[in-house]
Amino acid sequence: MLTISGISKAHGPKTLFIDGNLQVNIEDKIGLVGANGAGKSTLFSIILGDQEPDAGSVQLQRGCSMGYLPQETAPTSPISVLETAVSTTPELQQLFEKQHRDIRQAGSREAYENSEEHAHFQQEFAELGGYELEGPAKSILGGLGFRASDYSRPITELSGGWVMRAFLARLLVMEPELLLLDEPTNHLDLHSLIWFQGYLKKYPGAVLLISHDREFLNQTCSHIVEIRNQKITRYTGNFDSYLEQRKARDEQHRAAYEAQQKEIARLMEFVERFRAKASKASQAQSKLKQIEKMEKIPPPEAGESTIHFNFPQPPRSGQRVISLENVGYAYGSNVVYDGTLSLEVERGSRIVLVGPNGAGKSTLMKLMAGVIDIQKGTRDLGHEVHPGYFAQYR
């Protein structure tokens, strides 16, 4: 399906990979991993044809369809959530955009639906296979957390995370034979993530994805491809299996390198001792040639850089760290908490806050941290409690 042969790529003085090879077959589920800056997104860009490799080639099987989800995207038209998911071709998207222009010209949807333009839309939509796509699109949108009431919402009204979900839905409705996903879980809540994992496991095509979510890689991938120290290496199995294989491979390489270095040192010791003796000079020369003919094992690869830091210890607080009582909060007409939210956190607690997007997780964090003021109810900090807050976006 996809064959990458001997590709090399450098950005200025930094070489990302040299003589890299990769074969992607139908139904492969491959996780692409590596340190930030190793070249994962660049490899995607080369596969998509947006960049050219410095050497080597990328060949996509003739007739193979490919779909790509970038890390971030933005809506470029006012079409709805469902229309976005159904717009699997440029023709369908243009048809929806024309429909919205016709509705504006008609003055109302009711007037438009009684017009010839609406009849022409229905005919062309049917000819393009749009009605057959609506069922799968609604099913996928539901799996990704959209409600039926969201289907008619203009995509331009959505937050960035929900926009990405809508574009992901469109990609899954398209069902390309090769699916390229760059950090697809960034904007998914727990329920949507679980659904998405199950969907990818059964996906009939090949998937090549970039993710830093270890559990997601374990659940979805049958192979891991690593970019490290300018090499592209493929491992069979999920992420945990890859870590075990890489550790064993590194240990074998280190042992072989050290054994060869000991042998070279032994031979060189003989050379240094006897090269000046006429009776041993020929043997010393033979040892030198033996060293020269060796296929030298490269030294072990440098370990990944690590960061060492310590969190300063805060003063000991009271047993009760924070309490919220009968809290209410709303963004205009959107009521997040209705005045019945109460919560108490004690010293030493480790709490995970979960819920669907829009449920109020970030709002609760901001209320607890004092970043936003409570509109109703009370917030009390315990003795010697000083909140620290790290925002999702800076």
Beta strands, then each sheet from edge to edge (+ up, - down):
strand 1: 2-11
strand 2: 14-24
strand 3: 29-33
strand 4: 55-60
strand 5: 66-69
strand 6: 178-182
strand 7: 206-210
strand 8: 223-228
strand 9: 231-236
strand 10: 320-331
strand 11: 334-346
strand 12: 376-381
sheet 1: 2+ 1- 4+
sheet 2: 5+ 6+ 7+ 3+ 8+ 9-
sheet 3: 11+ 10- 12+
end
